[in-house]
Amino acid sequence: MALPLLGLDFHHQSSPPVLGELASRSINFFISKSSKPKALDVEGSLQRSLLRAQVIIDEATGRHITNQAMLQQLEMLRDAMYQGCYILDAFRYQSHGEEDAKDQVVSHSFSLSKVNYLKGIGSSNRKTQILEQLQDTLDNLNCMILDMKELVVFMTSYPRLYRQPYSMHLLLGNCMFGRQMEAELVLNFLLHTQPNGSEEVEVLPVVGPGRVGKSTLVAHVCNDERVHGHFSEIMFLSSHELKDEKVTSLCEGCVKKYQNSMSSKYGRILVVIEMAGDFNEDEWQRLYAASKRCMTSASKIIITSRSDKITKLGTTRAVTLKYLSHEAYWYFFKTLTFGSNDPMMHLGMANVAMEISGMLKSSFFSSMTIIYLLRDNFDIHFWCKVVTFLRGFIKWYDSKFGEHPSDALNQNKPARLLRMASTSEQIMVYRQHECSSQEEVPKVEMRSVMYGSLKPSGRFEAIGWRSPIPPYYNYIYTCEVRDLNTASAKRKRS
């Protein structure tokens, strides 16, 4: 008697041990399959955990939290949320790219991309590693949310801040992004009152690389109504004014007044000093001695600089700013670029936007022009054209000058940019400067020259972007368009 099983014939006398072995293997197989989470299940769980983290962060952002340990814990949760959003987006966009390979437009955009957004993913075990990264991110986020139980309870004891119910893209476009913890540290420094009898004027150093947002951070905090009510005057002093011999007393009015609040009986003064160049200790000692003579002990000084040498001037620990993480920057870039459009409804464009975001090295200064450009030209063909141009331009710049173009712009060095309309033409950027919103700005926009058909003759000034948040700077480039073919022909004739 033969027993058919899985297409095989076994004799009756040998079937029990064979059946037992097959049954055991089958049970183990189904157990292993059911115990391993599926990608779709992990994706859904991660999406729900991200929403829970967002609720906690939004609630905390709406309150004035003074406990530094709580601020650090919230910052860790915020970083984990950005990382989770990034890896979830990368998983979705790349999965969509594989499924839509038959679509000509989308497949073209994906064939352009050589970047693998998920770290360490090879071709052989790609799905397994993607799932592992999703699961690790989910586990890390869930652990952090569980650790937030006590924080959520304590958080309710802090007063609420008034905030308009804007959509997220409007909120991020009109507020300072990614500096919540640093802003609270500066705010706590300003509102803290020294013990009676202390005659020392407190100093807070704010340190960070160029274009990282030091002036924006200080202006944002100084714009707070609680700061206005705490100080009778808020003043700004630039580094070149420190060299003025007249600055022997802050009471003589040599310092430019930035804000005036209602008269305060305490006479507190806040002075913000922006160090643009090298730090000169003699100039600082002269200014600080003058401040002690004419400022009350409750007055404060904030000094900003790219050099960490100013940290020794502080009476408290310095606030150090760094560029945003890649994941946090992508969250900001995606939210502003898509605006009210849902990225999940435009997965091909979202994939292109993710590659462009990765090229910009987390630089706010370099990204705002691109964000406005993509948002105003919401078309997959145009976006693919931009990503192709940027990939070639950045590769050319690195081979020519050994650095990323954002590095040169952030350090305010002369730079050479290419034009998308004609890569045989260069835009020589001689200098950059910022001016206040009250000053007249050029009518020429930098994005129209670099990504459009506008080609001014001779030297010209172009506006890079207008900051919608304090201190409301307009960023101006002094440029000239040069034809490389013409210049090469002139060199050959000479």
SEFI-892420 format. One line per 2 residues: number of its first residue (from 1); for each residue x, y negated, z negated of C-alpha. Coordinates in pm, 1 decimal. Each point is the difference from the previous one (the first is absolute). Last residue first. Example, Ala and Ser with C-alpha at 12.3 -4.5 7.8 and 13.67 -1.06 7.14 Angstrom:
2 = 1367.0 106.0 -714.0 | -137.0 344.0 -66.0
% end
This chain:
494 = 4624.6 -8498.6 2658.1 | -218.8 170.6 256.5
492 = -24.8 316.8 -214.0 | -84.3 -196.6 -315.5
490 = -273.1 -192.6 183.8 | -152.5 325.2 128.5
488 = -7.8 144.5 -353.3 | -174.9 -311.6 -133.3
486 = -259.5 19.3 276.8 | -62.3 370.2 -63.3
484 = -25.3 -54.1 -376.3 | -265.5 -271.6 31.5
482 = 0.0 -205.2 -319.7 | -296.8 -121.4 -204.9
480 = 91.3 -247.6 -274.8 | -106.4 -6.4 -362.0
478 = -44.2 -197.9 -323.8 | -241.0 212.7 -203.5
476 = -258.4 -133.8 -248.2 | -169.7 168.5 -297.1
474 = -296.6 -195.6 -136.8 | -11.8 20.0 -378.7
472 = -323.2 20.9 -198.1 | 170.7 6.2 -344.5
470 = -236.4 169.0 -67.1 | -201.7 237.1 223.0
468 = -115.2 -17.4 363.5 | 359.3 0.3 134.1
466 = 14.4 -141.6 350.0 | 195.9 201.8 250.8
464 = 297.4 -14.5 233.7 | -43.3 -357.2 121.9
462 = 212.0 -92.5 298.5 | 259.7 -271.1 46.1
460 = 160.8 -61.0 338.1 | 335.0 -3.7 171.6
458 = -12.8 -1.8 376.9 | -302.2 119.9 194.6
456 = -304.7 164.2 -157.2 | -98.7 348.5 122.8
454 = -357.7 105.1 -86.0 | -84.4 339.8 151.6
452 = -70.4 185.8 -321.9 | 183.2 224.0 -246.8
450 = 306.5 -209.2 -90.7 | -117.2 -344.4 111.1
448 = -366.1 36.2 -99.1 | 109.7 164.8 -327.2
446 = 215.4 -300.2 -85.2 | -290.5 -242.1 22.3
444 = 55.7 -337.9 167.9 | -207.8 -283.0 -148.2
442 = 277.9 -98.4 -236.5 | -89.6 -92.2 -361.3
440 = -80.4 -335.5 -159.2 | 62.4 -9.2 -373.4
438 = -279.6 31.3 -258.8 | 19.2 381.8 -4.7
436 = 355.7 -20.4 -126.2 | 303.5 82.9 209.9
434 = 208.6 312.1 40.3 | 325.1 37.5 184.9
432 = 157.4 226.5 256.9 | 312.1 -47.8 206.1
430 = 160.6 70.4 336.0 | -240.2 263.5 131.3
428 = 110.1 79.3 356.6 | -287.6 159.0 185.9
426 = 142.1 232.9 261.8 | -115.6 66.6 355.5
424 = 77.2 313.5 201.1 | -257.5 179.1 -216.2
422 = -273.2 -182.2 190.7 | -360.2 -14.9 -121.8
420 = 92.3 159.8 -333.5 | 256.3 -270.8 -71.4
418 = 317.4 88.7 -186.6 | 131.5 -150.6 -322.6
416 = 348.6 -124.6 -79.8 | 69.5 -110.1 -355.8
414 = 168.0 -282.3 -188.9 | -2.5 79.5 -374.4
412 = -286.0 -83.5 -237.0 | 73.2 302.4 -220.5
410 = -350.6 136.3 61.4 | 38.5 -64.9 372.7
408 = 331.2 187.0 23.9 | -129.3 295.2 -200.5
406 = -323.1 9.6 202.3 | 206.3 42.3 317.3
404 = 139.2 329.2 -137.1 | 378.1 22.5 -12.1
402 = 307.2 102.0 199.9 | -3.0 -297.2 237.3
400 = -27.4 152.8 348.4 | -90.5 360.4 -79.9
398 = -245.0 -110.8 -271.4 | -151.9 -268.6 221.9
396 = -47.3 238.8 292.3 | -171.0 264.1 -217.2
394 = -222.5 -268.1 -154.4 | -97.6 -132.9 344.2
392 = -66.6 342.3 151.4 | -229.8 109.3 -279.9
390 = -164.9 -339.8 -15.8 | -84.8 3.2 371.9
388 = -149.8 348.2 -12.8 | -201.6 -87.4 -311.4
386 = -132.3 -317.6 165.8 | -104.7 174.4 322.5
384 = -173.8 273.2 -198.3 | -187.4 -272.0 -192.9
382 = -105.8 -165.7 326.4 | -139.5 324.1 141.3
380 = -176.8 86.7 -328.3 | -184.1 -332.9 -13.5
378 = -69.9 -228.6 -295.2 | 189.3 -301.3 134.2
376 = -71.8 -258.2 -273.8 | 68.3 252.0 -277.9
374 = 315.4 124.8 170.2 | 148.6 -350.0 36.5
372 = -107.9 -115.7 -346.9 | 166.7 304.7 -157.2
370 = 312.0 -35.3 216.7 | 52.1 -365.4 -99.7
368 = -60.4 89.1 -365.8 | 247.2 288.1 6.5
366 = 337.0 -170.3 25.6 | -37.3 -220.6 -308.6
364 = -178.8 267.4 -197.9 | 293.3 236.6 50.9
362 = -58.9 364.7 -88.9 | 271.7 115.5 244.3
360 = -194.2 -102.3 313.0 | 41.1 321.7 197.8
358 = -210.4 213.5 -235.5 | -298.0 -231.9 44.3
356 = 25.9 38.1 377.4 | -13.3 380.5 -38.8
354 = -304.9 -22.6 -226.2 | -171.2 -238.5 240.2
352 = 45.1 249.7 284.8 | -158.8 275.0 -210.4
350 = -284.2 -232.1 -98.5 | -59.1 -79.3 366.7
348 = -48.1 368.8 78.3 | -215.9 45.5 -309.4
346 = -245.3 -277.0 88.4 | -317.4 98.5 -187.0
344 = 206.0 113.2 -299.4 | 167.9 -343.1 2.6
342 = -337.5 -160.8 -87.5 | -22.2 -352.3 142.5
340 = -71.3 -281.5 -250.0 | 364.8 -103.2 -4.0
338 = 200.9 247.2 206.4 | 329.7 -188.3 -21.4
336 = -49.4 -133.4 -353.4 | -79.9 334.4 -161.7
334 = 254.0 195.8 205.9 | 289.4 -234.4 -78.4
332 = -73.9 -18.7 -373.8 | -35.1 378.4 -40.0
330 = 306.7 50.2 222.2 | 201.6 -233.9 -224.1
328 = -99.1 197.9 -306.5 | 119.7 323.6 163.7
326 = 331.1 -142.8 122.9 | 72.7 -144.7 -343.5
324 = -24.8 -375.1 -31.0 | 314.7 -210.7 5.8
322 = 149.0 -68.0 -338.7 | -66.3 -272.0 -256.1
320 = 187.2 -27.1 -329.2 | -149.9 -180.1 -300.0
318 = 281.1 -95.4 -236.9 | 0.8 100.1 -367.0
316 = -39.0 -291.8 -238.7 | 206.2 -305.7 -94.1
314 = 121.4 4.3 357.1 | 321.6 -154.5 124.8
312 = 179.9 334.6 23.0 | -248.9 113.3 266.6
310 = 113.0 -287.6 221.7 | 291.4 205.7 134.0
308 = -253.1 235.8 163.3 | 20.5 -216.0 311.4
306 = -306.5 -36.4 222.6 | -126.0 -274.5 -227.5
304 = -297.6 -120.4 -204.1 | 11.1 -203.2 -322.7
302 = -302.0 -33.5 -229.2 | 24.9 -253.8 -283.8
300 = -236.4 -35.9 -294.7 | -123.2 -267.8 -240.9
298 = -109.2 94.1 -353.6 | 324.6 -137.4 -143.7
296 = -93.4 -343.5 130.1 | 185.6 -143.3 295.4
294 = 214.1 -317.0 -3.0 | 328.7 94.6 -161.4
292 = -14.1 376.0 59.9 | -67.8 -60.6 369.8
290 = 305.7 -218.7 36.9 | 223.3 271.8 -145.5
288 = -159.1 250.2 240.3 | 69.6 -225.2 298.4
286 = 365.3 -51.2 -85.5 | 48.0 369.2 -75.3
284 = -157.6 89.5 335.3 | 221.2 -233.7 196.6
282 = 306.9 145.3 -170.7 | -117.5 359.6 66.6
280 = -27.0 -46.3 374.9 | -198.4 281.8 163.6
278 = 46.3 38.1 372.3 | -280.4 -106.8 229.3
276 = -379.3 -33.8 -6.2 | -46.3 -19.8 -376.8
274 = -363.9 -91.0 -58.7 | -54.8 -162.3 -340.0
272 = -349.3 7.7 -155.5 | -54.6 -240.8 -291.1
270 = -296.0 44.1 -236.8 | -67.4 -284.0 -242.7
268 = -183.6 15.5 -333.9 | -115.1 -333.2 -139.5
266 = -186.9 157.4 -294.8 | -290.9 -244.8 21.7
264 = -72.4 120.7 348.7 | -122.0 -228.8 273.2
262 = -202.9 181.8 261.3 | 208.9 192.0 251.2
260 = 252.9 -139.6 244.1 | 159.6 216.2 266.6
258 = 313.7 -22.5 214.7 | 177.9 -307.6 -129.4
256 = 335.8 -54.4 169.3 | 273.9 -42.8 -256.3
254 = 177.6 -335.3 -8.9 | -262.1 -138.3 -235.0
252 = 235.4 -138.2 -263.2 | -130.3 245.7 -260.6
250 = 195.4 292.2 147.4 | 315.9 -171.2 -114.5
248 = 342.1 3.2 154.0 | -127.2 71.0 349.6
246 = 127.7 -324.8 143.3 | 327.4 163.4 96.6
244 = -185.7 196.7 267.1 | 157.1 346.3 30.4
242 = -300.9 161.7 -165.4 | -218.3 -160.0 266.9
240 = 168.2 223.8 258.6 | -120.6 307.5 -192.1
238 = -364.4 -98.8 11.7 | -201.5 -120.4 -300.3
236 = -371.2 67.7 -37.5 | -222.8 -139.4 -273.6
234 = -299.0 111.0 -207.4 | -131.5 -259.7 -240.6
232 = -223.8 1.7 -308.8 | 48.5 371.2 -47.0
230 = -237.8 256.7 -156.8 | -316.9 -100.5 184.0
228 = 163.0 27.2 338.5 | 149.9 335.7 -97.9
226 = -342.8 132.0 -94.8 | -138.6 -130.9 328.6
224 = 243.0 216.5 199.4 | 170.2 -186.3 285.8
222 = 334.1 22.6 -179.8 | -27.5 379.9 21.0
220 = -48.4 -1.6 377.4 | 268.8 -264.0 48.7
218 = 247.7 215.4 -194.2 | -79.6 315.2 198.4
216 = -2.7 -180.6 334.9 | 336.1 -160.8 -71.6
214 = 151.5 340.5 -80.8 | -167.0 177.6 294.0
212 = 254.7 243.6 148.6 | 104.7 -240.8 274.7
210 = 364.2 9.0 -113.0 | 103.3 250.7 -264.3
208 = -122.8 -14.4 -362.3 | 44.2 -168.4 -336.9
206 = -240.0 -187.7 -228.9 | 180.7 -143.8 -305.5
204 = -216.8 -105.7 -298.7 | 128.0 -279.9 -226.9
202 = -130.9 -98.5 -343.8 | 82.7 -345.5 -134.5
200 = 163.1 59.8 -340.1 | -109.9 -214.1 -292.6
198 = -155.6 280.1 -207.3 | -155.1 -135.2 -320.2
196 = -342.4 153.6 41.5 | -4.9 334.9 182.8
194 = -9.6 -20.0 379.8 | -329.5 -1.8 188.9
192 = -60.3 253.9 278.3 | -207.8 -139.8 285.7
190 = 289.5 -39.5 242.8 | 169.2 332.0 -73.6
188 = -332.7 188.1 14.5 | -66.0 -152.8 341.9
186 = 341.3 99.0 131.9 | -47.0 359.6 -117.8
184 = -357.3 6.8 132.2 | 117.6 -112.8 342.5
182 = 270.8 267.4 5.8 | -257.0 270.8 -77.9
180 = -243.5 -119.6 265.4 | 262.8 -47.0 270.9
178 = -124.0 238.0 271.8 | -205.1 -249.0 198.4
176 = -35.1 -372.4 -70.8 | -345.7 -116.8 95.8
174 = -188.0 -122.8 305.2 | 59.3 272.4 256.7
172 = -19.3 271.7 -262.8 | -345.0 -118.1 -110.1
170 = -127.3 -44.4 354.3 | 117.5 350.7 94.3
168 = -153.0 140.3 -321.1 | -342.4 -153.8 49.4
166 = -60.5 -290.5 -233.6 | -192.7 23.4 -328.2
164 = 139.5 -327.7 -143.0 | 212.8 37.8 -310.6
162 = -36.3 -136.4 -351.8 | 242.9 159.9 -240.9
160 = -122.0 230.1 -275.1 | 135.0 -8.9 -353.1
158 = 198.7 296.8 -137.6 | -174.2 243.0 -238.3
156 = -129.5 213.4 287.5 | 356.1 94.9 91.0
154 = 48.8 192.6 -324.6 | -248.4 268.9 110.2
152 = 140.8 20.2 353.6 | 352.6 21.2 -142.1
150 = -94.2 288.5 -228.4 | -128.6 208.9 290.7
148 = 275.9 -105.0 243.4 | 208.0 315.1 -46.8
146 = -275.9 196.1 173.3 | 26.8 -234.0 300.6
144 = 376.7 54.1 10.2 | -41.3 375.8 -1.4
142 = -257.2 -21.9 280.0 | 235.0 -211.3 212.6
140 = 290.1 241.1 -40.0 | -216.5 302.1 78.1
138 = -145.8 -165.9 311.6 | 341.8 -104.9 128.3
136 = 134.7 350.9 -55.1 | -303.6 150.5 178.4
134 = 34.0 -230.8 301.3 | 371.3 72.6 16.7
132 = -60.7 374.7 -21.9 | -267.8 -15.4 268.7
130 = 232.0 -184.9 235.1 | 272.3 254.2 -78.3
128 = -223.3 291.2 90.2 | -124.8 -165.9 316.6
126 = 354.7 -70.1 122.7 | 145.5 344.2 -63.4
124 = 162.8 51.9 339.7 | 0.3 -355.9 139.6
122 = 172.9 -167.1 -290.4 | -139.4 -239.8 -258.2
120 = 259.8 -146.7 -234.4 | -171.6 -331.6 -67.2
118 = -342.9 -68.6 141.5 | 9.2 -299.4 231.8
116 = 186.8 176.9 279.5 | 108.0 -275.6 235.2
114 = 52.9 74.8 368.5 | -305.2 -192.4 111.4
112 = -37.3 -70.1 366.8 | -168.6 334.0 61.7
110 = -258.8 -103.9 -257.6 | -89.9 -315.4 185.0
108 = -19.6 185.0 328.4 | -217.9 270.8 -156.1
106 = -238.1 -271.6 -115.4 | -38.7 -155.8 340.3
104 = -14.3 325.4 197.8 | -230.7 198.8 -227.9
102 = 101.6 363.8 22.5 | 225.9 -28.7 -306.2
100 = -304.7 -88.7 -209.5 | 31.9 288.6 -245.5
98 = 372.4 -50.7 -54.4 | -37.0 -374.6 -45.3
96 = -290.2 44.8 -240.4 | 214.8 220.1 -221.5
94 = 269.6 -268.0 13.1 | -244.7 -269.7 -106.3
92 = -158.0 199.2 -279.7 | 323.1 123.8 -157.0
90 = 166.2 -343.3 24.6 | -305.7 -163.4 -155.6
88 = 2.0 244.6 -291.1 | 377.2 -46.0 -46.4
86 = -37.2 -377.7 -14.6 | -309.5 -12.7 -218.4
84 = 164.7 232.3 -253.3 | 318.5 -207.6 -6.4
82 = -201.3 -318.4 -49.8 | -193.7 164.5 -284.3
80 = 319.9 123.9 -165.3 | 143.9 -351.6 15.2
78 = -316.7 -142.5 -158.5 | 10.6 262.6 -274.1
76 = 361.8 -91.6 -77.8 | -88.4 -370.3 -6.2
74 = -286.7 73.0 -236.8 | 240.7 175.2 -236.9
72 = 239.9 -292.8 18.2 | -279.2 -248.0 -74.4
70 = -115.4 210.5 -295.8 | 354.2 -2.7 -139.0
68 = 15.8 -376.6 47.7 | -313.2 -68.0 -207.2
66 = -135.5 -339.1 110.7 | -291.6 112.6 217.6
64 = -217.8 -278.8 143.2 | -278.5 200.3 165.2
62 = -129.1 36.1 356.5 | 311.6 181.7 115.4
60 = -67.1 265.7 -265.2 | -347.0 75.2 136.1
58 = 131.7 13.8 356.0 | 280.8 233.9 -107.2
56 = -232.6 238.6 -184.5 | -250.2 12.1 288.6
54 = 277.9 48.6 254.9 | 134.9 297.9 -195.3
52 = -343.3 162.6 8.1 | -26.9 -67.0 374.2
50 = 341.7 153.5 56.2 | -108.9 306.6 -194.4
48 = -302.0 40.3 228.6 | 214.3 -23.6 315.6
46 = 251.1 246.8 -144.8 | -277.5 250.8 -68.0
44 = -132.9 -34.7 354.3 | 342.8 48.2 157.0
42 = 76.1 293.7 -228.9 | -319.6 172.0 111.8
40 = 68.8 -76.7 366.8 | 353.2 136.7 -29.4
38 = -119.3 325.1 -151.3 | 93.3 99.8 -350.5
36 = 174.6 334.3 -52.5 | -182.8 224.3 -247.6
34 = -256.5 121.2 256.3 | 263.1 113.2 248.9
32 = 215.4 166.0 -265.4 | -302.6 179.6 -143.4
30 = -111.0 108.2 349.6 | 343.0 143.0 78.1
28 = 37.4 169.8 -338.2 | -339.3 166.0 45.5
26 = 89.2 113.4 351.2 | 336.9 137.3 -109.9
24 = -159.4 196.8 -282.0 | -271.4 131.2 228.9
22 = 256.3 107.4 258.4 | 210.5 182.3 -262.1
20 = -304.7 167.8 -151.0 | -126.4 98.6 344.0
18 = 337.8 158.8 78.1 | 6.6 188.6 -330.6
16 = -358.7 127.3 48.1 | 21.2 68.3 380.8
14 = 266.1 271.6 6.6 | -229.0 303.9 -33.1
12 = -270.8 -142.0 224.3 | 224.3 -63.8 293.4
10 = 47.9 -366.4 95.0 | -100.2 -171.3 325.1
8 = 88.5 -369.6 51.2 | -207.5 -284.0 152.2
6 = -40.8 -184.4 -331.5 | -135.1 320.5 -157.4
4 = -140.7 296.8 191.8 | -24.3 307.2 -228.4
2 = 84.0 334.0 151.3 | -140.6 338.1 -100.1
% end
